Amino acid sequence: MQESQWLLKLHTYGLLRNSFHPAAEIRVTRTYWRQRGDHVRAISTCIQRMQKALTQMNIQLANVISDLSGWTGMRIVRAILAGERDPQALAALSHPGIHASRDTIAKSLEGTWQPELVFVLHQEVTMYDAYEQRIVECDRALQDHLEGFTPHLGDTGPDAEPSPTPAPKTRHSRPKRRRKAGSHAPQFDLGSELHRISGVDLTRIDRIDVGVAQTLISEVGLDMTRWKDEHHFASWLGLCPDNRITGGHVIRRGTRHVVNRAATALRIGATTLLRSQSYLGAQYRRFRGKLGAPKAITAMAHKLARLVYRLLRWGHDYVDKGLQYYEDQHRQQQLRSLQKKALKLGLLIVEPCPGD
């Protein structure tokens, strides 16, 4: 029997489960966001080619500035295309906040200026501007579509609990930073729109920014009732163990190979927890030291997936318990483990008095 015939037979008896298919309005959002992501990746390629052309002309601008697409880098590149060749004049275009001195910047701009490489640089800058315009167009289309969403009103059933008033964001609140040139963040207040249509603020979870939250909503939607519980949701994302066991022996350990943009976004968010001074950051550093980086990233992505499920399904507000709470909890856990080991050996652990 061919595989297609077997699948037809299973479908006839109702033994095949339906594939995940988000709502129509979510699919439109997903299309806009994926198209925008393609443009962002393309513009990154343009920046790399611009850097390659500058390096071939012996212009070591990357040694004095961190981002070629930033305010200083693009001003200098556009001045080069306008015909400026004086290193001191080009260095004078740098931002005052650049750590390198003007003389150091001017020394890095002593190039060979081959015409063919300047031509390549000109074409890459033109493509860079074109992709910037397309990203702006995607932002407008996405904003117009999100404004058409019905605001989330919460569960209105007879057994529904009143949704709590969102707590002010105090722990993670920081002064608003100026958007730097070359940053490809959305040009509108995407966080407020996502909060309006979902009823929760996913960015309260540490290291889940607006981009990750938008990726999650555009890929999995807002209806979490499609999954029985948070464990089924994490398994669907491919963030659960999938050990291969035969004859009572584990022959392979790992997770299922799932290509899912939402899982990838959660893994990226988990990676940035390394320097986070929060409960999740402390937990990730402990997992990283115990399990290694790859397994720790998967474990924390699984944790983030469960938190996202709880927020979208039940409308809960995430509250960070803090780094000190996790350290105290871990210390108590270690004490209980030592007491159990001592009890098995017939010993007793006594804490010293404060005056000793």
JOCOR-V459658 format. One line per field, one symbol per residue. ss: DSSP state (H for helix, E for strand, L for the rest). burial: + if it has 24 or more other ideal C-beta (glycine too) atoms within 12 Angstrom, else -. Layout:
ss: ???
burial: ???
This chain:
ss: LLHHHHHHHHHHLLLLLLLLLLLHHHHHHHHHHHHHHHHHHHHHHHHHHHHHHHHHLLLLHHHLLLLLLLHHHHHHHHHHHLLLLLHHHHHLLLLLLLLLLHHHHHHHLLLLLLHHHHHHHHHHHHHHHHHHHHHHHHHHHHHHHHHLLLLLLLLLLLLLLLLLLLLLLLLLLLLLLLLLLLLLLLLLLHHHHHHHHHLLLHHHLLLLLHHHHHHHHHHHLLLHHHLLLHHHHHHHLLLLELLEEELLEEEELLELLLLLHHHHHHHHHHHHHHHLLLHHHHHHHHHHHHHLHHHHHHHHHHHHHHHHHHHHHHLLLLLLLLHHHHHHHHHHHHHHHHHHHHHHLLLLLLLLLLLL
burial: -------------------------+--++-++--++-++--++-++-+++-++--+-+-++-++-+++++++++++++++-----+--++-+++--+-+----++-++-+-+---++-+++-++-++--++-++--++-+++-++--+----------------------+---------+-+-+---++-+++-++++++++++++++++++++++++++-+--+--+--++++++++--------------+--+-++++++++-++++++-+-+++++++++++-------+++++++++++++++++++++++++--+--+------------------------------
